[in-house]
Amino acid sequence: MYQVARQVILNRLPVTAITNDLEISKLFMEYKEADRINLGGGLRKGAHTLLGGPWLSFLKTLHTDICFWGIKGIAHEHLRDSSLEVSDMKRCILGGAGIKILLADSIKFGDQGFRDACS
């Protein structure tokens, strides 16, 4: 996700970036062509992401043109993530997305993750 954000900035694409990742948010701080929406919450252990709070209700109201998203693991045709909060967030944002682009490499294949991230 970080590399996608870097490419958006390098190519000077006008976007509204919606993120719960502090590092990605930091990238967009000085980029004037982007509007930035930061999803709040508590700091996730071992990561630079925020989870929790009233953002689920907010995400359900959004309709985006494109959604780039990552995943913890892919197993038996199921896309899985690492927590209930993360999978709930992804279900909400994907529900209102036009084009959905999953970013995953070969290490994501296998029985990783805790809960299906989308239905």
Secondary structure, DSSP 8 states (H G I E B T S, - for coil): -HHHHHHHHHTT--EEEEESBHHHHHHHTT-TTEEEEE---EE-TTSSBEE-STHHHHHHT--EEEEEEE-SEEETTEEEESSHHHHHHHHHHHHTEEEEEEE--GGGBSS--SEES--
